Amino acid sequence: MTTDQIAKDFVALLKEGKHHEAANRFNADDIVSYENMPGPMAVCRGKEAVRQKGEWWVANHEMHDFSSEGPYLNGDQFAVRFHVDVTVKETGERRVMDEVGLYTVENGRIVEERFFY
């Protein structure tokens, strides 16, 4: 499967709200995820750690709106723009965020994701 097809299929699943399915289907077992924040989730290594990070996010935020644009391709990488409107459950603070995810593909799997915000 080409990077172009992986990117299109991955984003199509995101737009359907099937985030877990997208990650399960396309993330490599040894994926590395980089967030633009300090702390224990700044770097997650492995499919299971990335899954747990996603579960933490869902458990700690009330989602009001989520949309994605793209993919935008360049060689073995693609970018996706995210718009997220959430309330942090712990504080009650509502946040509207724009974020870009940069994904790197090798051997038909996403091996790295980096988030910019």
N, C-alpha and C positions, 0 to 999 in steps of 0.2 A: 504494500500500500504506500502511495506517495505521501510526502509531507502535505501537499495540497489537499488530498482526500482525507487524511487524518484530521487536518485542521478544520475542514468543512464539516465532517461528521462530529467532531468533538464539540464545535460551537453549536451545531444543530441540537445536540443533546442538552447543552447548557440552556439554550433558548426555550427548550421544552421543560426546563426545571429539573432535568435528570442529571444533576451534578455527580451523584454517587456512581451512576452508571457510566458517565463519561470517564471519570477517573479510573474506575474498575476496568473498563475496556481498553483505555489507551495509555495509562501510566505504566512505565517499566517497574519491575520489582525493586530496582535500585535507584528510583527517581530521587532527586534532591530538590527541595523546595526552599526558596529564599524569600523571606518577608523583609520589608523595610522597617524593622522595629527591633528593639532590644528584647532580650528575654529568651525563654526556653523554646519558643516557636520561631525564632529568627531563622534557624536552619533546621529542617527536618529531613532525615535521610531514610529512604525506604518507603515502599507503598503503604505499609501499615502505619508508619508515623504520619504520613500525609493524610491518611484516612482519619486518624485520631484528631489531627489538627482541624479538619473539616467538621468532625463531630463536636469538638469543643466550640467552634464558631457558632454552629446551629444552636447548641444548648445555651449559649450566653448572649444571643442576640435575637430580638424580635424583628423579623424581616417585614418591611412595608412594601418595598419595591426592589426588584433586581432586573437589570437588563444588560445585554452584552452586544457589542458591535464587532464585526470582523468575520472572519480572520483576515489579518494583513500579513502577507507572506514575504519571506526573504530567505531563499536557500533552504536550509534545514531548520529554519525557525519560523514561528508565526506569533503574532501579537493579537491580543483581544482586549478591547476596552470595556470596562465594567462600570456601571452606575449602580450604586447600592444605597438604599435608604433603610437604616436600621435604628432600633433603640437598644442600647446596652442595658441588659436586664438588671445588672447589679446597681447601676447608678440612675437609670431612668433617662439618661442623656440620649437624645435623638441625634444621629449623625447621617449626613448625606455625603457620600464619598465617590470620587471618580478615581479609577485605578486602571493600570495597564498590566496585563500579564504577558510575559514573554516566555514562550515555550520552545524547547529544543527537542528535535526528533532524531533518533538514531535507531536503525533496524526496525522501523515500524512502530516504535513506542516513544512516548514522551519521557525523556531522561532528566529533564531539568525544567523547572518553572521558577520565574523570578517576578516579583510583584513590585510595581512602582506606584507610589502615591505620596 
